[in-house]
Amino acid sequence: MFKNLIFPMQAWLLSQKRCVGCGESLLKGKKEDIRGQITITCRCGRIFVHNTKKDTYRRAMFDEV
């Protein structure tokens, strides 16, 4: 039940290009190119993957870091 409340809020934050942890804009994060993917590290330490074709963000998985 808890995930049903949190997931829509996190999806909305990612659609607004904001971190799901601290709410900081992902455009301010540190960008790196890892294995052909653009990863963005937020100031709070969360890592996101940027899909340049769709201009969307998602949380990075452990094997992508």
Secondary structure, DSSP 8 states (H G I E B T S, - for coil): -HHHHHHHHHHHHHHTTB-TTT--BGGGSEEEEETTEEEEE-TTS-EEEEETTTTEEEE--GGG-
